[in-house]
Structures are given as C-alpha cells and as structure tokens.
Amino acid sequence: MATTGASLLTSASILLLDEDRIRWPLPELVGWINEAQRAIVLAKPSAKSESVVISLIAGTLQSLTNTDHLALLRIPRNIVTEGPPRVGGRAIRPTTRELLDASSPGWHEPDTFAYKKDVRQYVYDEESPREFYVFPGNLGTGKIEAVVSVLPTRLTASGDVHDIDSYGASIGLPEPYAPVILDWVLYRAFSKDSMEADTGRAQLHYQAYATALGLKVQAERAYSPNTKARVQATG
C-alpha cells in the first residue's frame, strides 16, 4: 500500500512532539519530504525508475533529452514498434569503452564501422550519467528501450497548505522508502534548532537515513551498467 503524504506528516509531527505543527508547520515539513525524495534518488537512482523509448540521433554519442530523466540504468533492447503495444527487437549488451577501444579502435568512425539502425552494445560512463555511447553508431533512425532514473512526483497540497487533509496523495517513492524519508525530515527539523541535544538527535536521524539508504558510491556501483558489463566479460 502506498504511503500518503498525510500519514508521513502525521508521523513526523508525533515524533517531533509538535502535533499542532507550531514549531514545524506543514509547508516546511512538506518541503523536506520533497527534498528527501530527490536526495534519495540522487543517491540511489533505482529508487524511482521507469522504462522509456529513446529515439537515437546519428552517431555513437547519445543522451537523455528528457530533463526528468536523471540517469541511465540499463538498455535492454532495440525497439521495432513503440506501440502500444511496444514491440522489441534485438537485445543490447553493455560493454566497456576499454574493450571496444582495444578490439575496434575505429568504432566511432562510420567509414570504419558503418552506422546502422539497430544497436548491439552500449557504453556508459558514471561521470556523465545522462550520456551513453552505442555500437555500431546509429543512423539516426533507431529506437531503444532504456530504464532510467526519474524525478519523484513532488508532494503538493490539493487545498489549504496548512490542512493535513490536503496531502492525501501518495508520496513519489515506493512505500519501503517512507521510513528513510521520515528520518531525513527529522534530521532537517532537529537541525533547525541550535540546542546541543537537538543537534545530536539530528545527526542520529541522518545516520539512520544514510544507513537505510546505503552509501552513495556503493549504490552507484551496484546499479551501474558497467558493473554488469564487467561481470559478463569475466563470467
């Protein structure tokens, strides 16, 4: 069952001992919920993802053009018909730049490797999460299916911003992330106060958030297409 904004806000107010939301008003808490959702997806891109069809341009270098798409997670296949229903074509395998450069140094050059409609392999660079390379280079007529990380839907009020019933919509991430979001909200709330005790509580909640989510570097490595490519290359 999806977690609603109202239930998350109620939990936060109870734990803050501020059920009348005087010290921490609803718009402030909602802002931190939205901040938490974005922070989670940036740290763990697979927290919010979807499968999309991307139209390719001519050449080897491609990019995510939709600004809501934060990072590439994987590319499963070519697309014959976008649909609906979506009809898939040849499967696409991840590889590494090092392998292609060593085996086919001229892979970017159409005179060496003719550009085609269908993609066989792709290269992803974690340093540029919205870009990727395809092999062979594309004619500009191909379409691929990609799984991408997306921005979560922001929690907004349907009516009065100070009425908790206005936040009955579901949060933008799946239910298992609700406790992680809550810890972030409590971390931000206690950080608002300068008292030593509250600062300590803020750090405890931040540690709980970080532990539940996992370290950013580990998450990026776990979900990187390059990790899959290395496993396949050595398997």
C-alpha positions as CSV (number, residue, x, y, z in Angstrom):
1,M,0.0,0.0,0.0
2,A,1.4,3.4,-1.0
3,T,2.3,5.8,1.8
4,T,0.4,9.1,1.7
5,G,1.8,12.5,2.5
6,A,-0.7,12.9,5.3
7,S,0.4,9.8,7.1
8,L,4.1,10.7,6.8
9,L,3.4,14.2,8.0
10,T,1.4,12.9,11.0
11,S,4.3,10.5,11.9
12,A,6.8,13.4,11.7
13,S,4.7,15.7,13.9
14,I,4.2,13.0,16.5
15,L,7.9,12.2,16.7
16,L,8.7,15.9,16.9
17,L,6.2,16.3,19.8
18,D,4.6,19.0,17.7
19,E,1.2,17.6,16.8
20,D,-0.3,21.1,16.4
21,R,2.6,21.9,14.0
22,I,3.5,25.1,15.6
23,R,7.3,24.8,15.6
24,W,7.4,23.0,12.3
25,P,4.5,24.0,10.1
26,L,3.2,21.7,7.4
27,P,4.7,23.6,4.4
28,E,8.1,23.3,6.0
29,L,7.7,19.6,6.6
30,V,6.4,19.1,3.0
31,G,9.5,20.9,1.7
32,W,11.7,18.5,3.5
33,I,9.8,15.5,2.2
34,N,10.3,16.6,-1.4
35,E,14.0,17.4,-0.6
36,A,14.3,13.8,0.8
37,Q,12.8,12.2,-2.2
38,R,15.2,14.0,-4.5
39,A,18.2,13.2,-2.3
40,I,17.3,9.5,-2.2
41,V,17.0,9.2,-6.0
42,L,20.3,11.1,-6.5
43,A,22.0,8.7,-4.0
44,K,20.2,5.6,-5.3
45,P,19.0,6.1,-8.9
46,S,17.0,2.9,-9.0
47,A,14.7,4.1,-6.1
48,K,12.5,5.6,-8.8
49,S,12.8,4.3,-12.4
50,E,10.8,3.7,-15.5
51,S,11.2,2.1,-18.9
52,V,11.1,4.5,-21.8
53,V,11.7,4.5,-25.5
54,I,14.5,6.8,-26.7
55,S,14.9,7.9,-30.3
56,L,18.5,7.9,-31.3
57,I,20.4,10.6,-33.2
58,A,23.1,9.9,-35.8
59,G,26.5,8.8,-34.4
60,T,27.8,6.9,-31.4
61,L,27.2,9.5,-28.6
62,Q,23.6,9.6,-27.3
63,S,22.0,11.4,-24.4
64,L,18.8,11.5,-22.3
65,T,16.9,14.5,-23.6
66,N,14.0,14.5,-21.0
67,T,15.0,16.7,-18.1
68,D,13.1,14.5,-15.7
69,H,15.4,11.6,-16.5
70,L,18.3,11.8,-14.1
71,A,20.5,8.8,-15.1
72,L,20.6,5.8,-17.3
73,L,20.3,2.5,-15.5
74,R,20.3,0.0,-18.4
75,I,19.4,-0.6,-22.1
76,P,17.7,-3.9,-22.6
77,R,16.8,-3.9,-26.4
78,N,16.1,-2.3,-29.7
79,I,12.5,-1.2,-30.4
80,V,10.7,-2.2,-33.5
81,T,7.4,-0.5,-32.7
82,E,6.9,2.0,-30.0
83,G,3.3,1.0,-29.6
84,P,1.3,0.4,-27.6
85,P,1.9,-2.4,-27.6
86,R,5.7,-2.0,-27.5
87,V,7.4,-4.5,-29.8
88,G,11.1,-5.2,-29.0
89,G,13.9,-6.2,-31.3
90,R,17.5,-7.3,-30.9
91,A,18.8,-7.5,-27.4
92,I,21.5,-4.9,-26.4
93,R,24.5,-5.8,-24.3
94,P,26.5,-3.5,-22.1
95,T,30.2,-3.3,-22.7
96,T,33.1,-1.1,-21.7
97,R,35.0,1.6,-23.6
98,E,38.2,-0.2,-22.9
99,L,37.0,-3.3,-24.7
100,L,35.7,-1.5,-27.7
101,D,38.8,0.7,-28.0
102,A,41.1,-2.3,-27.8
103,S,39.1,-4.5,-30.2
104,S,37.8,-1.9,-32.6
105,P,39.7,1.4,-32.3
106,G,37.8,3.0,-35.1
107,W,34.3,2.2,-33.7
108,H,33.3,5.9,-33.7
109,E,34.1,6.3,-37.4
110,P,31.3,5.5,-39.9
111,D,33.9,4.7,-42.7
112,T,35.4,2.0,-40.5
113,F,32.2,0.6,-38.9
114,A,29.0,1.5,-40.9
115,Y,26.3,3.2,-38.9
116,K,23.2,1.1,-38.6
117,K,19.6,1.3,-37.3
118,D,20.0,-1.4,-34.6
119,V,22.3,-1.2,-31.6
120,R,24.3,-4.2,-30.5
121,Q,26.2,-2.8,-27.5
122,Y,26.4,0.3,-25.4
123,V,28.9,2.1,-23.2
124,Y,28.0,4.0,-20.0
125,D,30.2,6.4,-18.0
126,E,29.3,7.1,-14.4
127,E,30.9,10.5,-14.7
128,S,28.3,11.5,-17.2
129,P,25.1,9.7,-16.2
130,R,22.8,11.3,-18.8
131,E,25.1,10.3,-21.7
132,F,26.0,6.9,-23.3
133,Y,27.6,5.5,-26.5
134,V,26.1,3.0,-28.9
135,F,27.8,0.5,-31.1
136,P,27.6,0.5,-34.0
137,G,26.9,4.2,-34.4
138,N,23.3,4.9,-35.2
139,L,21.9,6.1,-38.5
140,G,19.6,8.4,-36.5
141,T,16.6,6.1,-37.2
142,G,16.9,3.7,-34.4
143,K,14.8,3.4,-31.2
144,I,15.9,1.7,-28.0
145,E,14.2,0.8,-24.7
146,A,16.0,2.3,-21.7
147,V,15.4,2.0,-18.0
148,V,16.1,5.4,-16.5
149,S,16.1,7.1,-13.1
150,V,13.4,9.7,-12.8
151,L,12.5,12.6,-10.5
152,P,9.8,11.6,-8.0
153,T,6.5,13.4,-8.1
154,R,6.6,16.3,-5.6
155,L,4.1,16.3,-2.8
156,T,1.8,19.3,-3.0
157,A,-1.3,20.4,-1.3
158,S,-4.7,19.9,-3.0
159,G,-6.2,22.7,-0.9
160,D,-5.1,24.6,2.1
161,V,-1.4,24.2,2.6
162,H,-1.9,24.2,6.4
163,D,-4.6,21.5,6.3
164,I,-3.1,18.0,6.6
165,D,-6.0,16.5,4.7
166,S,-4.7,18.4,1.6
167,Y,-1.8,16.0,1.5
168,G,-3.7,12.8,0.9
169,A,-1.8,11.9,-2.3
170,S,0.8,9.2,-2.3
171,I,4.5,10.2,-1.9
172,G,6.6,10.0,-5.0
173,L,8.6,6.9,-3.9
174,P,7.6,3.3,-3.1
175,E,6.4,2.5,0.4
176,P,9.7,1.0,1.7
177,Y,11.3,4.4,1.4
178,A,8.9,6.1,3.7
179,P,11.0,5.5,6.9
180,V,14.1,6.8,5.0
181,I,12.2,9.9,4.1
182,L,10.9,10.3,7.7
183,D,14.5,10.1,9.0
184,W,15.6,12.9,6.6
185,V,12.6,15.1,7.7
186,L,13.5,14.6,11.4
187,Y,17.2,15.3,10.6
188,R,16.3,18.6,8.9
189,A,13.7,19.5,11.7
190,F,16.2,18.9,14.5
191,S,18.9,20.7,12.6
192,K,16.7,23.8,12.7
193,D,17.3,24.1,16.4
194,S,20.7,25.2,17.8
195,M,20.5,23.3,21.1
196,E,23.1,20.6,21.6
197,A,20.6,17.9,22.3
198,D,18.6,18.6,19.1
199,T,21.8,18.7,17.1
200,G,22.7,15.3,18.4
201,R,19.2,14.0,17.5
202,A,19.6,15.5,14.0
203,Q,22.8,13.5,13.5
204,L,21.2,10.3,14.8
205,H,18.4,10.6,12.2
206,Y,20.9,11.5,9.5
207,Q,22.9,8.4,10.3
208,A,19.7,6.3,10.2
209,Y,18.8,7.8,6.9
210,A,22.3,7.0,5.4
211,T,22.4,3.5,6.8
212,A,19.0,2.6,5.5
213,L,19.7,4.0,2.1
214,G,23.3,2.7,1.8
215,L,26.3,4.8,0.8
216,K,26.1,6.6,-2.5
217,V,29.2,5.2,-4.0
218,Q,28.1,1.6,-3.3
219,A,24.7,2.2,-4.7
220,E,26.1,3.7,-7.9
221,R,28.5,0.8,-8.4
222,A,25.7,-1.7,-7.7
223,Y,23.4,-0.3,-10.3
224,S,25.9,0.8,-12.9
225,P,25.7,-0.7,-16.4
226,N,29.5,-1.0,-16.3
227,T,29.2,-3.4,-13.3
228,K,27.0,-5.7,-15.4
229,A,29.4,-5.4,-18.3
230,R,32.4,-6.4,-16.2
231,V,30.5,-9.4,-14.8
232,Q,29.6,-10.6,-18.3
233,A,33.1,-10.1,-19.6
234,T,34.7,-12.2,-16.9
235,G,31.9,-14.7,-16.4
